[in-house]
Amino acid sequence: MTDASPESTTTILEQIGGEAAVEAVVEIFYGKVLGDDQLADYFIESDMDQLKKHQARFVAQALGGTRPYSGRSMQKAHEGRGITGADFDRVVEHLAASLVEAGVDGDTIGVIAGALAPLKGDIVTG
């Protein structure tokens, strides 16, 4: 993996290895989330294959991908679920750990976290 630099013309998505890398991170991520007693119940009735596809497409687009994300907004997808700030933070911890496990460097993880952090207000409802 290469370090992100202000002069770089490559997207974060390209720097971490493209859509295939995002799909691998999503697999690692959901393994951690579903294994977490604090979070697993949120996914009991979820179609995990579909959710993983949407998540990978969403993350790829957020990191500079060109394939459009056509799923629901983060607010619509999470409304009524009662997600707490602590739950959101726990998910972010699992995402960071998944990125580390996939070999993404710390600076890039920081950029990714910065890109996704503003979603907290749309996701946390409990």
Secondary structure, DSSP 4 states (H G I P E B T S, - for coil): -PPP-TT--S-HHHHHTHHHHHHHHHHHHHHHHHT-TTTGGGGTT--HHHHHHHHHHHHHHHTT--SPP-S--HHHHHTTS---HHHHHHHHHHHHHHHHHTT--HHHHHHHHHHHGGGHHHH---
